Amino acid sequence: MTTDDPTYDEVIAAAAPPAPVTRPDLDALIESAVVVERERQIALGYDEKHDDGHVPDHLAYWAQEYRRKGEFIKALALWRAYDESVRRQTDASNARMREYMGREAQSAAPTGEQGADQ
């Protein structure tokens, strides 16, 4: 053994596993992978228009199926599509309700001086 040979401790230290990934790093990595997967889905034609053509539960069903298969990134991307679709449908429904309520309020408003002679 020459003096240039590493010691046992140096060999073990060099072979030590890297520091563990911290939670924020892992969250960022997962988020990045989900964004890339969702962009891939959109490029294949699974965009907002396509998603909104399904009942939201259909998207949730497929997200669950991918989760069962262990394809978690695809599952998360589908859950995101599901969430976005539900939000769009809810926003559209709320807008229709506000429009309806506005018309109802206008039709119920007094149009003149009813009861002025009482």
Beta strands, then each sheet from edge to edge (+ up, - down):
end
